[in-house]
Amino acid sequence: MNIIKKVAPIGITLLIILSLTGCGYTFVNVKKQLGPDIKKVYIPAFENQTDEPSLGVIMTNALVREFMKSGALVPAKKESADAELIGTIKSVDYFNRIYNEEDRAVLVTITVHAGAKLVKGGDVVWEVSDLAYTEDYRIGTGAGILDSYKEIALEDLAQKLAVEFHDRLILGY
């Protein structure tokens, strides 16, 4: 009991000092990363270089939702935006990984390659030229990757890519 009374003030003091000095982690200020003059961003439809006709729209919508959710940059019309976030979907690949006893794919690996750049006044302010994201998706017991499963998988991948683009742009990594 006496030891606790003697050690407790030292422990509390150390805890206060450690909390004041921090542990090295910090949030990057958006204004430092992008400059205080970029607050609104125009996000046109992603250029889609794949055979998936809806992927450009799916990716654009996911990115707009991510920025709206975070509030770090406000999606805006082109004429009122401070900068433009231009995206490109370069490829989407499907690889059947697991087959059932009827030799039909039930698990598919989907990889999407995409890039994005933030342009202000004709100058590229930020860019990720090739970001790849890969996920495995169950597609049921059908004869291939069914459209409904594929659409859900592509929306999920687009959301994950949108989070990655957002975080790299806003947090600077």
BAPASE-626342 format. One line per 3 residues: number of its first residue (from 1); for each residue x, y, z of N, C-alpha, C. Coordinates in nm, 2 decimals. Atoms other than C-alpha are relative to their C-alpha. Last residue first. Example, Ala and Ser with C-alpha at 12.3 -4.5 7.8 and 13.67 -1.06 7.14 Angstrom:
<atoms>
2) -0.09/-0.11/0.00/1.37/-0.11/0.71/-0.08/0.11/0.08; 0.09/-0.12/0.00/1.23/-0.45/0.78/0.09/0.12/0.00
</atoms>
This chain:
<atoms>
173) -0.09/0.12/0.00/0.13/0.96/-4.80/-0.02/-0.08/-0.13; -0.13/-0.01/0.05/0.00/1.31/-4.79/0.09/-0.12/0.01; -0.10/0.03/-0.11/-0.29/1.30/-4.56/0.14/0.00/-0.05
170) 0.03/-0.09/-0.12/-0.54/1.47/-4.80/0.11/-0.02/0.11; 0.01/-0.14/0.03/-0.42/1.33/-5.13/-0.01/0.09/0.12; -0.13/-0.04/0.06/-0.30/0.99/-5.02/0.00/0.15/-0.03
167) -0.10/0.00/-0.11/-0.61/0.95/-4.80/0.14/0.05/-0.05; 0.03/-0.10/-0.09/-0.85/1.04/-5.08/0.11/0.02/0.11; -0.03/-0.13/0.07/-0.68/0.82/-5.33/-0.02/0.12/0.09
164) -0.15/-0.01/0.02/-0.68/0.53/-5.09/0.04/0.13/-0.07; -0.06/-0.03/-0.13/-1.04/0.59/-4.98/0.15/0.01/-0.01; 0.04/-0.13/-0.03/-1.15/0.60/-5.35/0.06/0.05/0.14
161) -0.09/-0.08/0.07/-0.96/0.28/-5.42/-0.03/0.15/0.03; -0.13/0.02/-0.06/-1.15/0.10/-5.15/0.11/0.09/-0.07; 0.00/-0.07/-0.13/-1.48/0.24/-5.27/0.14/-0.01/0.07
158) 0.00/-0.14/0.03/-1.40/0.14/-5.63/0.00/0.08/0.13; -0.14/-0.04/0.03/-1.31/-0.21/-5.51/0.01/0.15/-0.03; -0.08/0.02/-0.12/-1.65/-0.25/-5.34/0.15/0.05/-0.03
155) 0.03/-0.11/-0.09/-1.83/-0.11/-5.64/0.08/0.00/0.13; -0.07/-0.12/0.06/-1.64/-0.35/-5.87/-0.04/0.12/0.09; -0.15/0.00/-0.02/-1.73/-0.64/-5.64/0.06/0.12/-0.05
152) -0.03/-0.02/-0.15/-2.10/-0.55/-5.63/0.15/0.00/0.03; 0.03/-0.14/-0.03/-2.11/-0.51/-6.01/0.02/0.03/0.15; -0.11/-0.08/0.05/-1.93/-0.84/-6.06/-0.03/0.15/0.03
149) -0.12/0.01/-0.09/-2.17/-1.02/-5.83/0.11/0.09/-0.05; 0.03/-0.06/-0.13/-2.47/-0.88/-6.02/0.11/-0.01/0.09; 0.01/-0.15/0.00/-2.31/-0.95/-6.36/-0.03/0.06/0.13
146) 0.13/-0.05/0.03/-2.22/-1.31/-6.28/0.00/0.15/0.01; 0.02/-0.12/-0.08/-1.86/-1.41/-6.28/-0.13/0.06/-0.04; -0.11/-0.10/0.02/-1.87/-1.76/-6.43/-0.03/0.12/0.09
143) -0.09/0.05/0.11/-2.10/-2.06/-6.46/0.11/0.10/-0.02; 0.03/-0.02/0.14/-2.27/-1.99/-6.13/0.11/-0.04/-0.09; -0.03/0.12/0.07/-2.19/-2.13/-5.79/-0.03/0.00/-0.15
140) 0.11/0.10/0.00/-2.16/-1.81/-5.60/0.04/-0.13/-0.07; 0.10/-0.03/0.10/-1.93/-1.53/-5.70/-0.11/-0.10/-0.01; 0.08/0.12/0.03/-1.71/-1.51/-5.40/-0.10/0.04/-0.10
137) 0.14/0.00/-0.01/-1.47/-1.22/-5.43/-0.07/-0.13/-0.03; 0.07/0.12/0.04/-1.10/-1.18/-5.38/-0.15/0.01/0.03; 0.08/0.06/-0.09/-0.95/-0.83/-5.38/-0.05/-0.14/-0.05
134) 0.04/0.14/0.03/-0.68/-0.65/-5.55/-0.08/-0.05/0.11; 0.07/0.06/-0.11/-0.60/-0.28/-5.57/-0.06/-0.13/-0.04; 0.07/0.13/0.02/-0.35/-0.12/-5.79/-0.06/-0.05/0.13
131) 0.03/0.06/-0.13/-0.25/0.25/-5.78/-0.08/-0.13/-0.04; 0.05/0.13/0.01/-0.07/0.38/-6.09/-0.02/-0.06/0.14; 0.01/0.05/0.13/0.01/0.74/-6.15/-0.06/-0.14/-0.02
128) -0.03/0.14/-0.02/-0.06/0.89/-5.81/-0.02/-0.06/-0.14; 0.03/0.11/0.09/-0.04/1.26/-5.86/0.04/-0.13/0.06; -0.01/0.13/-0.06/-0.05/1.60/-5.68/-0.03/-0.11/-0.10
125) -0.03/-0.03/-0.14/-0.03/1.96/-5.78/0.03/-0.13/0.08; 0.03/0.11/-0.08/-0.02/1.91/-6.16/0.05/0.02/0.14; -0.11/0.07/-0.06/-0.02/2.25/-6.32/-0.04/-0.12/0.09
122) -0.08/0.07/0.10/-0.28/2.37/-6.57/0.12/-0.07/0.06; -0.05/-0.09/0.09/-0.43/2.62/-6.32/0.09/-0.06/-0.11; 0.04/-0.14/-0.04/-0.47/2.36/-6.05/0.07/0.09/-0.10
119) -0.05/-0.10/0.08/-0.46/1.99/-6.14/-0.06/0.13/0.04; 0.07/-0.13/-0.03/-0.50/1.71/-5.90/0.07/0.11/-0.08; -0.08/-0.11/-0.02/-0.40/1.37/-6.04/-0.08/0.12/0.03
116) 0.07/-0.12/-0.02/-0.54/1.02/-6.04/0.10/0.12/0.02; -0.08/-0.11/-0.03/-0.44/0.67/-6.15/-0.08/0.13/0.02; 0.06/-0.14/0.02/-0.61/0.34/-6.16/0.10/0.10/0.03
113) -0.11/-0.10/0.00/-0.52/-0.03/-6.18/-0.06/0.13/-0.04; 0.02/-0.12/0.07/-0.80/-0.27/-6.07/0.12/0.09/0.01; -0.10/-0.10/-0.02/-0.74/-0.63/-5.97/-0.03/0.12/-0.09
110) 0.02/-0.12/0.09/-1.02/-0.88/-5.93/0.11/0.10/0.04; -0.08/-0.11/-0.04/-0.95/-1.23/-5.78/-0.01/0.11/-0.10; -0.07/-0.07/0.10/-1.24/-1.47/-5.84/0.09/0.12/0.07
107) -0.08/-0.11/-0.06/-1.38/-1.73/-5.61/0.08/0.06/-0.11; 0.08/-0.05/-0.11/-1.66/-1.97/-5.72/0.07/0.11/0.07; -0.07/-0.09/-0.09/-1.53/-2.06/-6.07/-0.10/0.04/0.11
104) 0.05/-0.13/0.02/-1.70/-2.36/-6.23/0.06/0.09/0.11; -0.10/-0.08/0.07/-1.53/-2.69/-6.26/-0.04/0.14/-0.04; 0.05/0.00/0.14/-1.84/-2.89/-6.16/0.10/0.09/-0.09
101) -0.01/0.13/0.06/-1.67/-2.98/-5.83/-0.05/-0.01/-0.15; 0.08/0.10/-0.07/-1.63/-2.61/-5.75/0.02/-0.14/-0.07; 0.10/0.06/0.08/-1.34/-2.39/-5.87/-0.08/-0.10/0.09
98) 0.05/0.12/-0.05/-1.12/-2.15/-5.68/-0.12/-0.05/-0.08; -0.10/0.06/-0.09/-0.89/-1.88/-5.82/-0.05/-0.14/0.06; 0.07/0.10/-0.07/-1.05/-1.74/-6.13/0.09/-0.08/0.09
95) -0.07/0.13/-0.01/-0.85/-1.44/-6.22/-0.08/-0.09/0.08; 0.07/0.10/-0.07/-1.02/-1.12/-6.34/0.09/-0.13/0.00; -0.03/0.14/0.04/-0.83/-0.81/-6.45/-0.07/-0.10/0.09
92) 0.06/0.09/-0.10/-0.93/-0.45/-6.46/0.02/-0.14/-0.05; 0.03/0.14/0.03/-0.72/-0.19/-6.63/-0.08/-0.07/0.11; -0.09/0.06/0.10/-0.62/0.17/-6.66/-0.03/-0.14/-0.04
89) 0.00/0.14/-0.03/-0.90/0.35/-6.48/0.08/-0.07/-0.11; 0.00/0.09/0.11/-0.81/0.72/-6.51/0.00/-0.14/0.06; -0.03/0.14/-0.02/-0.88/1.00/-6.27/-0.01/-0.08/-0.13
86) 0.02/0.08/0.12/-0.87/1.38/-6.29/0.05/-0.14/0.02; -0.06/0.13/-0.03/-0.91/1.58/-5.97/-0.04/-0.09/-0.12; 0.07/0.11/0.07/-0.97/1.94/-6.08/0.07/-0.13/0.03
83) -0.09/0.09/0.07/-0.87/2.25/-5.87/-0.09/-0.11/-0.06; -0.14/-0.05/-0.01/-1.02/2.56/-5.71/0.10/-0.09/-0.07; -0.10/0.08/-0.07/-1.38/2.47/-5.82/0.14/0.07/0.00
80) -0.02/-0.06/-0.14/-1.65/2.72/-5.90/0.11/-0.08/0.08; -0.02/-0.14/0.00/-1.66/2.67/-6.28/0.02/0.06/0.14; -0.13/-0.04/0.06/-1.60/2.30/-6.27/0.03/0.15/0.02
77) 0.01/-0.01/0.14/-1.89/2.23/-6.03/0.13/0.05/-0.05; 0.06/-0.12/0.06/-1.79/2.14/-5.68/-0.01/-0.01/-0.15; 0.03/0.02/0.15/-1.68/1.85/-5.46/-0.08/0.11/-0.05
74) 0.14/0.00/0.04/-1.57/2.00/-5.12/-0.02/-0.02/-0.15; 0.02/-0.08/0.12/-1.23/1.91/-5.00/-0.15/-0.02/-0.04; -0.13/-0.06/0.02/-1.16/1.78/-4.65/0.01/0.09/-0.12
71) 0.00/-0.15/-0.01/-1.53/1.73/-4.58/0.13/0.07/-0.02; -0.11/-0.05/-0.08/-1.47/1.36/-4.51/-0.01/0.15/0.02; 0.00/0.06/-0.14/-1.80/1.22/-4.62/0.11/0.07/0.09
68) 0.11/-0.06/-0.07/-1.83/1.45/-4.92/0.00/-0.05/0.14; -0.03/-0.14/-0.03/-1.48/1.36/-5.03/-0.11/0.07/0.07; -0.11/-0.01/-0.10/-1.55/0.99/-5.00/0.04/0.14/0.04
65) 0.06/0.03/-0.13/-1.89/1.02/-5.18/0.11/0.01/0.11; 0.08/-0.11/-0.04/-1.72/1.20/-5.47/-0.06/-0.03/0.14; -0.09/-0.11/-0.04/-1.46/0.93/-5.49/-0.07/0.12/0.05
62) -0.06/0.04/-0.13/-1.72/0.65/-5.49/0.10/0.11/0.05; 0.09/-0.02/-0.11/-1.92/0.83/-5.76/0.06/-0.04/0.14; 0.02/-0.15/-0.03/-1.62/0.87/-5.98/-0.10/0.02/0.11
59) -0.12/-0.05/-0.06/-1.52/0.50/-5.95/-0.02/0.15/0.04; -0.01/0.06/-0.13/-1.87/0.37/-6.03/0.11/0.06/0.08; 0.10/-0.06/-0.08/-1.90/0.61/-6.32/0.00/-0.05/0.14
56) -0.04/-0.15/-0.02/-1.57/0.50/-6.47/-0.10/0.07/0.09; -0.11/-0.02/-0.10/-1.65/0.13/-6.40/0.04/0.14/0.02; 0.05/-0.08/-0.11/-1.99/0.13/-6.59/0.11/0.04/0.10
53) 0.06/-0.13/0.04/-1.86/0.02/-6.93/-0.04/0.09/0.12; 0.11/-0.01/-0.09/-1.62/-0.25/-6.81/-0.07/0.13/-0.02; 0.12/0.05/0.07/-1.40/-0.31/-7.12/-0.12/0.00/0.09
50) 0.03/0.14/-0.02/-1.13/-0.09/-6.96/-0.12/-0.04/-0.09; -0.07/0.07/0.11/-0.97/0.24/-7.05/-0.03/-0.15/0.01; 0.01/0.14/-0.01/-1.23/0.44/-6.84/0.07/-0.07/-0.12
47) -0.02/0.05/0.13/-1.15/0.81/-6.80/0.01/-0.16/0.02; -0.13/0.06/0.03/-1.29/0.89/-6.46/0.00/-0.05/-0.14; 0.00/0.14/0.01/-1.59/1.12/-6.47/0.13/-0.06/-0.03
44) 0.07/0.05/0.12/-1.51/1.47/-6.37/0.00/-0.15/0.00; -0.03/0.13/0.03/-1.42/1.56/-6.01/-0.08/-0.05/-0.12; 0.08/0.06/0.11/-1.41/1.93/-5.95/0.05/-0.14/-0.03
41) -0.06/0.08/0.11/-1.25/2.03/-5.62/-0.11/-0.05/-0.10; 0.11/0.06/0.08/-1.33/2.30/-5.37/0.07/-0.07/-0.12; 0.10/0.04/-0.09/-1.09/2.41/-5.09/-0.11/-0.08/-0.07
38) 0.07/0.11/0.06/-0.76/2.46/-5.26/-0.10/-0.05/0.10; 0.09/-0.05/0.11/-0.63/2.81/-5.18/-0.08/-0.11/-0.06; 0.12/-0.05/-0.05/-0.49/2.71/-4.83/-0.10/0.04/-0.12
35) 0.00/-0.14/0.00/-0.22/2.49/-4.98/-0.14/0.05/0.04; 0.05/-0.05/0.13/-0.25/2.13/-5.07/0.01/0.15/-0.01; -0.02/0.10/0.11/-0.05/1.95/-4.80/-0.04/0.06/-0.13
32) -0.15/0.02/0.03/-0.02/2.24/-4.56/0.03/-0.09/-0.12; -0.05/-0.12/0.06/-0.39/2.33/-4.60/0.15/0.00/-0.02; 0.03/0.00/0.14/-0.49/1.97/-4.55/0.06/0.13/-0.06
29) 0.10/-0.10/0.02/-0.31/1.96/-4.21/-0.02/0.01/-0.15; -0.05/-0.09/0.09/-0.14/1.63/-4.17/-0.11/0.10/-0.03; 0.08/-0.02/0.12/-0.26/1.46/-3.86/0.06/0.10/-0.09
26) 0.07/-0.12/0.01/0.01/1.37/-3.61/-0.08/0.00/-0.13; 0.10/0.00/0.10/0.19/1.07/-3.47/-0.07/0.13/-0.01; -0.06/-0.01/0.14/0.52/1.12/-3.30/-0.11/0.00/-0.10
23) -0.07/0.12/0.04/0.41/0.98/-2.96/0.05/0.01/-0.14; 0.05/0.08/0.11/0.30/1.30/-2.79/0.09/-0.12/-0.03; -0.11/0.01/0.10/0.50/1.54/-2.57/-0.05/-0.08/-0.13
20) -0.03/-0.14/0.06/0.20/1.64/-2.37/0.10/0.00/-0.11; 0.12/-0.04/0.07/0.07/1.28/-2.32/0.02/0.14/-0.06; 0.01/0.08/0.12/0.42/1.16/-2.22/-0.12/0.05/-0.09
17) -0.11/-0.05/0.09/0.46/1.44/-1.97/-0.01/-0.07/-0.13; 0.03/-0.13/0.05/0.11/1.37/-1.82/0.11/0.05/-0.09; 0.11/0.01/0.09/0.18/1.00/-1.79/-0.04/0.13/-0.06
14) -0.06/0.06/0.13/0.52/1.05/-1.64/-0.11/-0.01/-0.10; -0.09/-0.11/0.06/0.36/1.28/-1.37/0.06/-0.05/-0.13; 0.09/-0.10/0.05/0.09/1.02/-1.30/0.08/0.11/-0.07
11) 0.07/0.06/0.11/0.34/0.74/-1.26/-0.09/0.11/-0.07; -0.10/0.01/0.11/0.56/0.95/-1.03/-0.07/-0.05/-0.13; -0.03/-0.14/0.05/0.25/1.05/-0.82/0.11/0.00/-0.11
8) 0.12/-0.06/0.08/0.14/0.68/-0.81/0.03/0.14/-0.04; -0.01/0.01/0.15/0.48/0.54/-0.71/-0.11/0.07/-0.08; -0.12/-0.07/0.04/0.49/0.66/-0.34/0.02/0.00/-0.16
5) 0.00/-0.14/-0.03/0.13/0.59/-0.26/0.12/0.07/-0.05; 0.09/-0.06/0.10/0.15/0.25/-0.44/-0.01/0.15/0.02; -0.07/-0.01/0.13/0.46/0.16/-0.24/-0.09/0.07/-0.10
2) -0.09/-0.11/-0.01/0.28/0.24/0.09/0.07/0.02/-0.14; 0.08/-0.12/0.00/0.00/0.00/0.00/0.09/0.13/0.00
</atoms>
